[in-house]
Amino acid sequence: MKYRQIGLGTKIELELYDEDGNRIHPALVSQYETYDEESNVVEILAPFYEGNIYPVHQYMVMDVIFSKENDTYMFKGEAIQRFNQGNIAMIKVKPVTPIRKIQRRAFFRMDCTLNVRYRIFDENIPDDEIKGEFSEVKTKDISGGGICMLTDEKLKKSSYIEAFIQLDNEIRFVGKIVRSNAIKKRGKLMYETGVEYKKIENRDREKIIGYIFEVQRARLKRGWFKE
């Protein structure tokens, strides 16, 4: 694959490295804009994190990761310039390796507050109908691979839940509890409960991923992210 074939608007993830080659941040979300063959420069949106544009400095090395037609690819690049295009912050990146196919990656995670209904059941995914009362909580973050929700109770690791996430409509999944850690939130004891999707329709997973990127793009357009 050639750099110009990535495609305008393709969602990408960036992994940044320091001068010693150590990864310095979890994956950041961005978007491919264009490629200039003459100068061999890719232009992308500046990545953002926790409400601010993340300061990618000149000469910083990064892995650029994206998906096309159900395959995942990456190339290594070097930041050469930051600039503004209108009110949008951009970065010029010079590729330093060819594009290569890699194994499917973990999903980018976005902080957000969404309504979730869930109920707990036994440690095996049942084939028959799940029963029980629902509890209503909020998410702390969401990704295409799972959610973190704030619960009043500590949920047992490796137990399962049936849950519904409220987007434009409700998305159902069966998930496995991977952690449930106590925190203090406004003086109240709560639990950050991480859940991995175990049974979810592919179209629903894609809706979640699409929602994440649309929200990130909308936030950037509204000017929430300022250096």
Steps between C-alpha positions, in 0.01 A plus 500: 500500500614855417462795739265680257269195510421537870208729415374838616327478836644160597509469879850433633668432831840640600748344739773747597858425604772695681863540388592166658226316313271462801127530448389814685121497476202272438369505143361837390228549241552700181389511137680477166454802274739490203838389361746699291703260283758761398602578859402157640293660779174381654269759658283391795284663764683579824407232757321597817482371855277593796366813334823642361706467185790272588835677446674296229845656464722524196705182436276293728477141367163329482322189376206589275234227510181470293253244364383438143256228388523308831883500501724712724813677376776717642803702402754689705526875452674811631322826582656785303259791546189615686268747330142626494262459211219741583419423863616138474843400636697279262831312494729418209651153536780358286469119462823317580382142433270342241141415592464143627210285614485418872276290723171645623568749781332602821240773458542868577321599823312829543389667823125557490184474709229273362204328663539126554256240632651173619420185695735234630480127438710188561858445388398332174334664201151346488327376188155568640340829604676707767285603796534752782450866585701767321721759669550837331847660494721729291808422294841652574633410157417284200681323217427244230627232737319585824392765748592627843195582710462655845311264730387526862598139564818303443434246226675166511784464250426246225124519557273597213240767437232567245500872421346766277692816403293802404624661177241616244333173589592229749783261417493164675803293594609228737823591676757359740620694805878545474547732801302689764716750691388725785524877450376812679274721285374820663560338838301189411644148475446361149656239274657540159381178340663393175292281270618316187243427230453124459184486290417802284374535144768617257274780377458619860875499561544707185232742622698549821827559313327742264347684795843542665659655193201722426503639855875563488468675164206712621688605813795611294278700264332677791839619617505307828861403439744784540873503568 
